[in-house]
Amino acid sequence: MSSVLVSKYADHLPLYRLEDVFARSGVELSRSTLCRWAMQSAAVLEPVYQEMVDRIRLSESIHTDDTPVRVLDASLPKTRTAQFWVYCGDWRNPFTVYDYTTSRRRDGPVEFLANFAGYLHADAFAGYDGIYAIGNVKQVLCWAHARRKFYDARTVQPEVAHVALAYVARLYRIQRDAKELIGSDGLGSEPAWLA
């Protein structure tokens, strides 16, 4: 069962292809069986996912972003857009989880971050404004998104844009140097200077 999950979710092989892969090896597994295994595995892993979500909410800072995905909808003649939201915890809670919503409405992040207090690193999506208004979540905007505006402006106002891009590059260098200075291995171990 684990090879089916790895093949489907890590290697992005659809179940109909996995059905063919097993058949070439002389193993007859129907697509419905493979689908049932994936669903049963999701149910077994739900407590692990929920623990990761709870730990992320304990973080001092959370990084988030969303990605649109096209999904089939039997009630529509074409696909519709849904969202996957990623939430990444801090070095004490080094987990990454995904939350699926059927639209880009703010309800998804509002619900996910309901018990969170700290710094939220995100883009300027207006749906976060209500979360910041409550007061227990501090807004930290994304430099990658801000940098993109300066990058786009380089053809219109090259002098100003290039100066801004140089400052952003210096900030990125400081961040990289700080990571090296504190010695975080990216796996959540406590930096030496905090020990």
C-alpha positions in Angstrom: 0.0 0.0 0.0 2.8 2.4 0.8 4.3 2.1 -2.7 0.9 3.0 -4.1 0.8 6.2 -2.0 4.4 7.1 -2.9 3.7 6.5 -6.6 0.5 8.5 -6.5 1.4 11.5 -4.3 5.2 11.8 -4.6 5.7 10.6 -8.2 2.3 11.9 -9.4 1.2 8.7 -11.1 -2.6 8.5 -11.5 -4.3 5.3 -10.3 -5.1 4.1 -13.9 -1.4 4.1 -14.7 -0.6 2.3 -11.4 -3.2 -0.3 -12.4 -1.2 -0.9 -15.6 2.1 -0.9 -13.8 0.9 -3.7 -11.5 -0.7 -5.6 -14.4 2.7 -5.7 -16.3 4.1 -7.4 -13.2 1.3 -9.9 -13.2 -0.6 -8.4 -10.3 -4.2 -7.7 -11.0 -5.3 -4.7 -8.8 -8.4 -2.8 -9.9 -8.5 1.0 -9.8 -11.3 0.8 -7.2 -9.0 -1.2 -4.9 -6.2 1.3 -5.3 -8.6 4.1 -4.7 -9.9 2.4 -1.5 -6.3 2.0 -0.3 -5.6 5.7 -0.8 -8.8 6.6 1.1 -8.1 4.2 3.9 -4.6 5.5 4.3 -5.9 9.1 4.5 -8.2 8.0 7.3 -5.4 6.3 9.2 -3.1 9.4 8.7 -5.8 11.9 9.8 -4.6 12.0 13.4 -1.0 12.6 12.3 -2.2 15.5 10.0 -4.3 17.0 12.9 -1.3 16.9 15.2 0.8 18.6 12.6 -1.9 21.3 12.2 -2.1 21.8 16.0 1.7 22.1 16.2 1.8 24.6 13.4 -0.8 26.8 15.2 1.6 26.9 18.2 4.3 28.5 16.1 5.4 32.1 16.7 5.2 32.6 12.9 3.5 30.8 10.1 4.2 31.1 6.4 1.3 30.6 4.0 0.4 30.8 0.4 -2.3 29.4 -1.9 -2.3 27.7 -5.3 -5.4 27.5 -7.5 -6.3 24.0 -8.9 -8.8 23.1 -11.5 -11.3 20.5 -10.3 -14.2 18.6 -11.9 -17.7 19.5 -10.8 -20.6 17.3 -11.9 -22.9 20.3 -11.6 -21.0 22.4 -14.1 -20.2 21.8 -17.8 -16.5 22.7 -17.2 -14.0 22.6 -14.3 -14.0 25.1 -11.5 -11.2 26.6 -9.5 -10.5 25.5 -5.9 -7.5 26.3 -3.7 -4.7 24.4 -1.9 -3.4 26.5 1.0 0.0 25.6 2.4 0.9 26.4 6.1 4.5 26.1 7.3 5.4 26.3 11.0 8.5 27.8 12.6 11.7 26.0 13.6 10.1 24.7 16.8 7.2 23.3 14.8 8.8 22.4 11.5 5.8 21.0 9.7 4.1 21.8 6.4 0.4 21.0 5.9 -2.0 21.7 3.1 -5.6 22.7 3.4 -8.1 22.4 0.6 -11.0 24.8 0.0 -13.5 24.8 -2.8 -12.9 28.5 -3.5 -10.4 31.3 -2.7 -12.8 32.9 -0.1 -11.2 34.0 3.1 -13.2 31.4 5.1 -10.4 28.8 4.7 -7.6 30.8 6.2 -9.9 32.3 8.8 -10.9 28.9 10.0 -7.4 27.4 9.8 -5.8 30.3 11.7 -8.7 30.8 14.2 -6.5 29.9 17.3 -3.2 31.3 16.0 -1.4 34.2 17.6 1.8 35.4 16.1 3.3 36.5 12.8 1.7 35.5 9.6 4.0 35.6 6.5 1.7 35.9 3.5 1.1 37.8 0.3 -1.3 40.8 0.2 -4.4 38.7 -0.3 -7.3 40.8 1.0 -8.8 37.7 2.7 -6.2 38.0 5.4 -7.2 41.5 6.4 -9.9 40.2 8.8 -7.4 38.0 10.5 -5.0 40.9 11.1 -7.9 43.1 12.3 -8.5 40.8 15.3 -5.1 41.9 16.7 -3.6 38.6 17.8 -2.0 38.0 14.3 0.7 40.4 13.0 1.1 40.9 9.3 4.4 40.1 7.6 4.3 40.7 3.9 6.2 38.6 1.4 9.4 40.2 0.0 9.2 37.9 -3.1 5.8 39.5 -4.0 7.1 43.0 -3.3 10.3 42.4 -5.2 8.2 41.3 -8.3 6.7 44.8 -8.5 10.2 46.4 -8.6 11.3 43.8 -11.1 8.3 44.7 -13.4 9.1 48.4 -13.0 12.6 48.1 -14.2 11.5 48.7 -17.8 9.6 51.9 -16.9 11.8 53.4 -14.1 15.1 51.4 -14.3 17.1 53.6 -11.9 14.7 53.4 -9.1 13.8 49.7 -9.7 17.4 48.6 -9.8 18.2 50.4 -6.5 15.2 48.7 -4.9 16.2 45.3 -6.3 19.7 45.8 -4.9 18.3 46.5 -1.4 16.1 43.4 -1.6 19.1 41.4 -2.6 20.9 42.7 0.5 18.0 41.7 2.7 18.1 38.2 1.2 21.8 38.0 1.9 21.3 39.1 5.5 18.6 36.4 5.9 20.9 33.8 4.4 23.8 34.8 6.7 21.5 34.8 9.7 20.4 31.2 9.0 24.1 30.2 8.9 24.8 32.2 12.1 22.2 30.5 14.2 23.0 27.1 12.9 19.5 25.9 12.2 19.6 22.6 10.3 16.1 23.1 9.0 14.9 20.1 10.9 13.6 22.0 13.9 16.6 21.6 16.2 17.2 24.5 18.6 19.8 27.0 17.4 23.0 26.9 19.5 22.6 30.5 20.7 19.2 29.6 22.2 20.5 26.5 24.1 
